[in-house]
Amino acid sequence: MGYKVLMVDADPQSSLTLYLAHEVEANQPTLLEVLKKQVAVVDGIYESHHPNLWLIPSDDGLELIQEYLSSTAMGELALKKRLKEVKELFDVCIVDAPPQRTQICLTAVVCADLLMIPAEASSKGLHSLVRTLQLVEELKSVDAFEGSILGIVPFRDRWVGRTQAKRSEISIQDMKEVGIGIKVLPSILESERYKQAIDTGKSLTELGYPDLELPFIKIIEVLEAKWLKNKTHP
């Protein structure tokens, strides 16, 4: 669409870095060095193989950031402050946060204008979603989060042929009930094809499974609608 997009891999698992085929070399700055202010933010940004797409990568060293953020005054604001330094260079910034309720997750949430919450289609995933919604409300109550929740994306939705597993069906219905007023988007099915896409750095369409891209197409549509609305009514 022509937007200049910055991707930030804030997950120590570094799946986003892997998917964008970026190899972190020795002594190469990553998000860890950016957050600790050891380098200028621009020195931690790398051009990807895709047009208009840049990345602040991570590696397993990002695990070390937890203690730093916990011991630093207002550590939850660290990512927000750093990204402000490059705000004028990009139209959109997308942060991939870890699934755990950790300090790095907290600083990722606080810096966001919009949240998209993945939730596993299971009892465990529903419980995690409830805790995430509670966290967002807690942050709102102290003015630490001023954004909004764009939607919930169920994942690992199990189907056998054309029949949805009962546990998945019930979990997704419960998500709609606990997330009153929050859009629940089409679910990501339980399929090895997604892992294959991550491992190969290819899209699902390139792998021959365009139907599996529906959840991501819907996410793009929701993002674009919000983008246009904000441009019309800033």
C-alpha positions in Angstrom: 0.0 0.0 0.0 3.0 2.3 0.0 3.3 2.8 3.7 6.7 2.9 5.3 6.5 0.2 8.0 8.8 -0.5 10.9 8.6 -4.0 12.5 9.9 -4.4 16.0 10.7 -7.9 17.2 10.1 -7.7 21.0 9.9 -11.4 21.5 13.0 -13.3 22.6 11.9 -16.2 20.5 12.7 -14.0 17.5 10.1 -15.5 15.1 9.6 -12.2 13.3 13.3 -11.8 12.8 13.5 -15.3 11.4 10.5 -14.9 9.1 12.0 -11.7 7.6 15.2 -13.7 7.0 17.3 -11.4 9.0 20.4 -12.9 10.5 21.7 -11.1 13.6 25.5 -11.0 13.3 28.0 -10.7 16.1 28.2 -7.2 17.6 25.2 -6.2 15.5 22.8 -4.0 17.5 19.3 -5.4 18.2 16.3 -4.3 20.3 18.3 -5.1 23.4 20.9 -2.5 22.7 18.2 0.0 21.5 16.2 -0.4 24.8 19.4 -0.1 26.9 20.4 3.1 25.0 23.7 1.6 24.0 23.1 2.7 20.4 21.0 5.2 18.6 17.6 3.8 17.5 18.5 4.2 13.8 21.5 2.0 14.3 19.3 -0.8 15.4 17.0 -0.6 12.3 17.7 -2.7 9.2 16.1 -2.8 5.8 14.3 -6.0 5.0 14.1 -7.8 1.6 10.6 -6.3 1.2 9.9 -2.8 -0.2 9.0 -0.2 2.5 9.6 -2.6 5.3 12.3 -2.2 8.1 13.1 -4.2 11.2 14.5 -3.8 14.7 15.5 -7.5 15.2 15.9 -9.5 18.4 17.8 -12.7 19.4 17.8 -14.8 22.5 19.9 -12.0 24.2 16.7 -10.1 24.6 15.9 -12.2 27.7 18.5 -10.0 29.5 16.2 -7.0 29.1 13.8 -8.1 31.8 16.1 -7.2 34.8 17.1 -3.9 33.1 13.4 -2.8 32.6 12.5 -3.9 36.1 15.3 -1.9 37.7 14.9 1.2 35.5 12.6 4.0 36.6 9.5 3.9 34.3 10.9 0.9 32.5 7.4 0.3 30.9 7.9 3.5 28.9 11.3 2.5 27.5 10.1 1.3 24.1 7.6 4.2 23.7 10.4 6.8 24.3 12.8 5.1 22.0 10.4 4.8 19.1 9.5 8.5 19.4 13.0 9.2 18.1 12.2 7.7 14.7 8.4 8.5 14.6 8.7 10.8 11.6 10.6 8.2 9.5 7.7 5.7 9.3 3.9 5.7 8.7 3.2 2.5 10.7 5.1 0.6 13.5 4.1 -3.0 14.3 5.5 -4.5 17.5 5.5 -8.3 18.0 5.2 -8.8 21.8 6.0 -12.1 23.6 3.0 -14.1 24.9 4.1 -13.9 28.5 3.1 -11.2 30.9 6.7 -9.9 31.3 8.4 -6.5 31.4 9.1 -6.6 27.7 5.5 -7.4 27.0 4.4 -4.5 29.3 6.6 -2.0 27.6 5.3 -3.2 24.2 1.7 -2.7 25.3 2.3 0.7 26.8 3.9 2.0 23.6 0.9 0.9 21.4 -1.9 3.0 20.0 -3.7 -0.2 18.9 -3.6 -3.7 20.3 -4.3 -6.9 18.4 -4.6 -9.8 20.8 -4.0 -13.4 19.7 -5.8 -15.9 21.8 -5.5 -19.7 21.6 -8.9 -21.3 20.9 -8.8 -23.3 24.2 -9.6 -22.9 27.9 -6.0 -21.9 28.5 -6.2 -19.3 25.8 -9.5 -17.9 27.1 -8.0 -17.5 30.6 -4.9 -15.8 29.1 -7.2 -13.4 27.1 -9.1 -12.5 30.3 -5.8 -11.7 32.1 -4.7 -9.6 29.1 -7.9 -7.6 29.1 -7.5 -7.1 32.9 -4.0 -5.8 32.3 -5.1 -3.4 29.7 -7.8 -2.0 32.1 -5.2 -1.7 34.8 -2.9 0.3 32.5 -5.8 2.5 31.4 -6.7 3.3 35.0 -3.3 4.8 35.6 -3.1 6.5 32.2 -0.2 4.2 31.1 -2.2 3.0 28.1 -4.2 5.5 26.0 -4.9 3.3 23.0 -7.6 0.9 22.1 -8.0 -2.8 21.3 -8.4 -3.3 17.6 -9.4 -7.0 17.8 -9.0 -10.5 19.1 -7.5 -13.2 16.8 -8.2 -16.8 17.8 -5.5 -19.2 16.8 -5.0 -23.0 16.8 -8.7 -23.4 15.9 -9.0 -27.1 15.4 -11.2 -28.6 12.7 -11.6 -32.2 11.5 -12.6 -32.0 7.9 -15.5 -29.5 7.8 -16.3 -29.9 11.5 -15.0 -27.6 14.1 -13.8 -29.1 17.4 -16.2 -28.5 20.2 -13.5 -27.0 22.5 -12.5 -24.5 19.8 -16.1 -23.6 19.1 -16.9 -23.0 22.8 -13.7 -21.1 23.4 -14.2 -18.7 20.5 -17.8 -18.1 21.6 -16.6 -17.3 25.1 -14.0 -14.9 23.7 -16.9 -12.9 22.1 -18.6 -12.8 25.5 -15.7 -11.7 27.6 -14.5 -9.2 25.0 -17.8 -7.3 24.8 -17.5 -4.6 22.1 -14.2 -6.0 20.8 -14.1 -7.4 17.3 -13.3 -11.2 17.2 -11.6 -11.8 13.8 -11.6 -15.0 11.7 -9.5 -17.6 13.4 -6.1 -19.0 12.5 -6.6 -22.7 12.0 -4.4 -25.3 13.6 -2.1 -26.1 10.7 1.5 -26.9 10.1 1.4 -24.7 7.1 1.8 -21.6 9.2 5.0 -23.0 10.8 6.1 -23.9 7.2 5.6 -20.3 6.2 7.7 -19.0 9.1 10.5 -21.5 8.5 10.7 -20.7 4.8 10.0 -17.0 5.0 7.3 -17.4 2.4 3.7 -16.3 2.3 0.9 -18.9 2.5 -0.1 -18.0 -1.1 3.4 -18.7 -2.3 3.2 -22.1 -0.6 -0.1 -22.8 -2.3 -2.5 -22.2 0.6 -4.2 -18.8 0.0 -7.3 -19.8 1.9 -5.2 -19.8 5.1 -4.4 -16.2 4.7 -8.0 -15.0 5.4 -7.3 -14.0 9.1 -4.4 -11.8 8.0 -6.4 -10.3 5.1 -9.1 -9.3 7.7 -6.5 -7.9 10.0 -5.2 -5.7 7.2 -8.8 -4.6 6.4 -9.4 -3.6 10.0 -6.1 -1.8 10.2 -6.8 0.1 7.0 -10.3 1.1 8.1 -8.8 2.4 11.4 -6.1 4.2 9.6 -8.5 6.0 7.2 -10.8 6.9 10.1 -7.9 8.4 12.0 -6.9 10.4 9.0 -10.4 11.7 8.6 -11.0 12.3 12.3 -7.6 12.8 13.9 
